[in-house]
Amino acid sequence: LAEAIERSRGVDVARAEKYTLGQWMEVWFENVAQVKVRPSSHATYRGYLDNHIKPNIGDIPLHKLTTLDLQEFYKKMLDGGRVERIESKKQPKGLSPKTVRNLHQVISSALKLAVQQKLIPSNPAEGCSLPRLEHREMQTLTVDQLETFFREAKASGVFELYYLELATGLRRGELLGLHWEDIDLEQQTITVRRQVVRINGVVTEAPLKTKNSYRTLSIGADAAEILRQQKENVGGIYVFPSPTGGPISPDSVLHMLHRVLKRAGLPKVRFHDLRHTFATLALQNGVDIKTVSGMLGHYSAGFTLDTYAHVTTIAQRQAADVMGNVLSGAF
């Protein structure tokens, strides 16, 4: 009780009573989210507020919100929180654990601000139990499958884009955001400076994901030659332009990928799985983890190691066998 009294000391109850949770979320969105968060995330946060938070718990007075209110909200979202849309008819009715955790992060950030502003004594989101994340298995293409894939990509006229993706492991938006000024064909390097994203339905350029995403990576002679031919065939500033000369929609290259895979009789994979394919093949063929991490633009080699632990475990077994063979001759 003494601790609770101490926490409550200095709380501006009269000011707190002016806000419902929904109203305070708007204050937070206007003054914090739109300043701190990347522009590409603004629409996502706006959707969280309008489609989920405000309709379900937005009317609860800010100073009366409890951990149990939030816990019940998260459970409701897991059971049936998906917004009814034509394109999502065949999907499960509940939101994914990752989306629910994202909702929690948004709410917790807004409530943290409310604590700092002396509107509430503590953050009720801090006591919530969150759903476990579903581990989604990465899928990669084998060398044999890549041969079939490239053959079909050439027939479909999209070979250059997918070859460069598999040769560099760039994120989809980074690949589509490449300008010719980012390519040095003499030095055989690519400098990653921006990404292409869809914001509020508009395909546009945006800053990169993290500071580590700004990087320069080397490409092989084959990739340099393919880019040299690409430069002769296309005009404008983009390496991979849309038919109108602007940036390609990230959605369209995914649909294109699925069409090529289907025609080639290969399993359906995400665009991001091409990035996984690059990393897996690089590690399997002796490229060190630090180099792969730098090329991928990861914030640390430790993150790369965790992501591709299954690949490095096999490499460690092979190393152990090699060392066993070397040492066996010494006794």
Secondary structure, 3 states (H helix, E strand, C coil): CHHHHHHHCCCCHHHHCCCEHHHHHHHHHHHHHHHHCCHHHHHHHHHHHHHHHHHHHCCCEHHHCCHHHHHHHHHHHHHHCCCCCHHHCCCCCCCCHHHHHHHHHHHHHHHHHHHHCCCCCCCHHHHCCCCCCCCCCCCCCCHHHHHHHHHHHHHCCCHHHHHHHHHHCCCHHHHHCCEHHHEECCCCEEEECCEEEEECCEEEEECCCCHHHCEEEECCHHHHHHHHHHHHHCCCCECCECCCCCECCHHHHHHHHHHHHHHHCCCCCCCHHHHHHHHHHHHHCCCCHHHHHHHHCCCCHHHHHHHCHHHHHHHHHHHHHHHHHHHHCCC
